[in-house]
């Protein structure tokens, strides 16, 4: 059961897929949960296309998203926000973080990071493995300036230590299923916020867009649960509100594998072509 944020504030939720392939049952589950959160309280349901990866995202997959969600019986507000059309918004947010000295340029390649981690006797670990060891954090400003002026490829990383000193004590955040959660951004360390080939990251763009679109209930899978710790930090640095979160369990197939594009899970399109209707699918996924 969802609740409105206040008597005067309706639930505003969103579904924000990346058009790098066709949607599967896991996507349907998340989209329907977000949609029902808004219809229960006459709120607003927003569809956003997270297409910052311009190399992998394809227009035909955007069209397929519209077709699949229409088949599921979902309705969303227009116009749909495509992140690839708003890189200037994310650059403006990154500029704010630069002014606060809360980011630093990282010149390390992936292979250099792996080598540094292997060399370290006790590299810090997060939920997804070893964390970035902070190699470039200790460069002096003149060293950074010279390397940037020379055109050396670099990413921009969150300087978590500086960020926390700017923010001060972090508040807990609320998850609909798990209750109050202690904010622990050290789980992710100095995350990447932008790269030379992609001028924003998932972390930065999702925080900016959720605030821009007034999202107050975020429904997404448990695979993104730990990312929320970093998102709270970014929200506080940028002066943005923190929504209520609902991290739902991930659907799995008969072999126990979670539905994912990389696992070549059965797509909504393929299920539709076998004759399955939306009601049958919704029943199958337990909704």
N, C-alpha and C positions, 0 to 999 in steps of 0.2 A: 504494500500500500504506500503510495507516494503522498506527500503532503505539499501544499503550496508553501512557498518561502514565507509569505505572510498573507493576511487576508486580502491585501491589495495587490500582491505580486503573484501572478500566475507562474506555474512551472514553465520554464523555457528550456527545452532540451534539443539535442541535435544528433544527427548521424553523420559521420565525417569519414567516408571511405577514401582510399587511394585508388585511382583508376589504373592499377598495374596488372589487372587481370579481372576475371569474372567473379561475381559475388557467389559465396557458398552458404550453407545452412548456418554457419557461425555468424556470418554477417546478418542474415535474416533475424536471428535471435536477438542480436544487439539492437538492430534497427527497430524491431517491434517493441522491445522493452522501452526504448527511448520514446517511441511514438505513444505508447500507452501511458507513459508518465505525463504526457501533455493532454491527452484526450480526457483523462480522468478528472482533470480540474480545468477544462476549457482553456488550456494553455497554448503554447506555440511550439510547433515542431519545425526545425530548421535542417535543411540538407546543405552540407558543405563538401566541396570536392577538394581533397588534400593532394594536390598535384605539384608539389614543389620539386619532385624528382622528374624533371622535364625529359630525361633520357628514357625512363621506364614507363611513364604515364602516357596513355594513348587516348585520343578523342573517341575511338570506338568503344572503349571501356566506360567512358562517361555516359555515352548513349545507352549502354547496356545496364548501367546502374539505374538510370531513369526507368527503363523498361522493367527491370526486376522489382523495383520498389512499387511501381504502379500495379504490377501483377499481385503484389502482396496486399494491395489495398491501402497503401499509405499516401497521404497528401502532405505536401510541404510548401513553405512560403517561397515566393519568387521575389527577386531573382536569386539564383543559387550563387553563392560566393565560391569562385575558383581561386585558390591560393596563388596560382601562377600569375594572376593579374594584380597582385597586391604586394610584390616584393618590396616596394618602397615603404610600406607600413612596417615590415619587419626590420628594414634597415634603420628606420627611425627609432625603433625600440632598441636595436643594437647600439645606436649612437648614444642613447640615454645610459646604457650600461657602460659604455666606454667612458663617458663623462664621470661616472661614479667609480671608475677604476675597478669595476667588477668583472672585467673580462681581460684576457691577454691573448696575443697571437701565439699559435702553436705551429712550429715548422716541422714537427716530426712526421715521418711517413709511418704507415702501419707496421712495416717491417722493423723500423727503428724502435717503435713502441714495444713490439713483441720482444726484441732483443734486450731492451732495458728492463722489462719485467722479468725475463729469464735470468738476468744478471743480478737482480735484487734478491737478497736473502729472504725477505719477507714482504712481498708485494701485497698491498691492501686489496681485498676482494669485496665485490658487491654481489648482488643477486644474479648477475649475468656473467660473473667471472672477474678477472683482475681489473683493477681500476687504473686509469692513466696515472703514471708515477710522478707527474708534475715536472718533467724535464725542462720545459720551456718557461715554466712559471718563474724561474730564478734568473732569467736573462735580464740584463739591465735595459733601461729604456733606450739608450743609444744603440745597443746591440739590436734591439727590435727594429728601431727606425732604419738602420742600415739594411737589414735583411728585407724589410718591406719595400724600401725604395729600390732595391735591386730586382724586385719582381719575384722574389722567392715565394712559392706557393705556401699558403698557411691557412689554418682554421682559427676561429675565435672560440676560446673556451671560457666557461664560467670560472672565475676565481672565487671558489667557494669560501675561502677564509676571509677575503675582503668583503664578499657579499654579506656574510654573517655579521661582520663587524659593523657594516652599514645598517643592517636591518635591526639587529639586536635580538632579543628572545623571540623565537618563532612560536606562533600559536599552534595548537592541535588542529587537525582537519577532520572532517566528518565523512565517514563512508556509510552508506545506507544499510549495508549488511553487517559491517564490522564495528560500527560505532565510532567513537573518538579515536583518532590515530595520532600518536606522537610524531611530529615532523622530524625526520632523520635524513637530511640531504646527503650526509656522508656516505650513505649507501651507494650513491652514484658518482660522487666525487666531482671533478672538474669536467662537466659534460661539454660536448661540442654544441655551439649555438649557431655557427655559420661556417661555410666552407667557400673556397674561391669559386668552385664550379656550381655550388648551390648556396645562394646568399642568405639562407636561413636553415634552421633545422626543425624537426618535428616539435621539439620542446618549445622553441621560441615562437614559432608560428601558431601553435595550438593555443598557447597562453594569450597571445595578442588577439587572435580571432574570437576566442570564447568571450573575452571582455568586450570586444567590438560588437559582437552579436548579442550581448546581454544574456549569455547562457548562465543559468543558475542551477541547473541539474545536469551533471555530466554522467552519461551511461556509457561504459566501455568495459572491455574484458579485463580479467585478472592479470593478463600479461602486461598490462600497463599500470598495475597497482603501484609499483615502486617508482615509476616516473613521476607520480603525483608529488612525491617529496621534493623533487627538483622544481616542479611547477609552482609549488607554494613559494619557494624562494624567489622565482622570477616575478610572480604576482606582487610580492611585497616590494621588490626592487623597483618595479614599474608603477607602483601605486594602483594596482588593479584588484578588483574584488575576487574573493575565493568562493567558488560555487560549492554546492553539496555534490558528493561523488557517489556513484553506485558502480562498483567493480564487480561484475557478474562472473560466475564460473564459465569456463570454456567448454563448448560442446565437443564431444569426441565421437569418432566412428566406432564401428563394431570391434575394431582392433585396439581401441583405446587411444588412437592417435587423434590429436586435436585437429579440427578442421582448419586448414590453412592453404593458401594459394600454392606454397612451395611443396605441399604434400599432394598436389593435384586432386584435391577433394572435389567431389561431385558438385557442379555448379548449379545455381538456381535455373539457369537457362536449360541445362541438360535434363534436370528433373522435370521442368515444364514440358520439354519436348517428349518425355516419356508418357505424358498424359496426366501427371500429378497436378492437382489444383492447389491453390493457396491454402485453403482450409485444411487439406490433408497434411501439407507441410507444417503448418502452424501446430497441428495436433502432434505431429511426429517430433517436433523439437520441444514439446512440453509446455506450450503456451496456449 
